[in-house]
Amino acid sequence: MNKKFLAAVLAAVMLSAFTACGKDENNAIDTDISVSAASEVNSMNAATPDSPDKPKKELIPYDYPYDTEKIKADLIGYGEELGLYYDDSVTMQNATSITNNQTKAAANGKALEQWCKKDLDSIEKLAKYQNLDVEEVGFNIIIYDSPNYDGEYIIGIYAQT
């Protein structure tokens, strides 16, 4: 359950109990008790996950907002590690293998990275399956704005065998 919700319920119960018990002879609420209950709730809220003291998740280039230049450099490096060669003349029009990955603001950046790298793995496996020399397979990474979603991208991975 949400800690803030529990803290609010606890504060309401405590305040109700203190209101019933914490009255002086003039039927006035003892504000010291109410203030201490409120400060207890505030200290509980300070320890919740929304606290600025909690370390933020470190973003990778594949997380929103995307660092397209770093994504492209990372994928080129990965493809070259597989033995493929980077060839910026490979386009959607002359490629023999085309895969596109749509970014989504709510998607996990690590998953997006894995999808893109699996596409490069598939190109390498396809070349080997076709008895091609992997070093002769040119590939290109083209990242362009998504026509359907503002601030989102298509990561195009194109290969020519």
Secondary structure, 3 states (H helix, E strand, C coil): CCHHHHHHHHHHHHHHHHHHHCECCCCCECHHHHHHHHHHHHHHHHCCCCCCCCCCCCCCCCCCCCCHHHHHHHHHHHHHHCCCEECCCCCCCCCCEEEEEECCCCCCHHHHHHHHHHHHHHHHHHHHHCCCCHHHCEEEEEEEECCCCCCCEEEEEEEEC
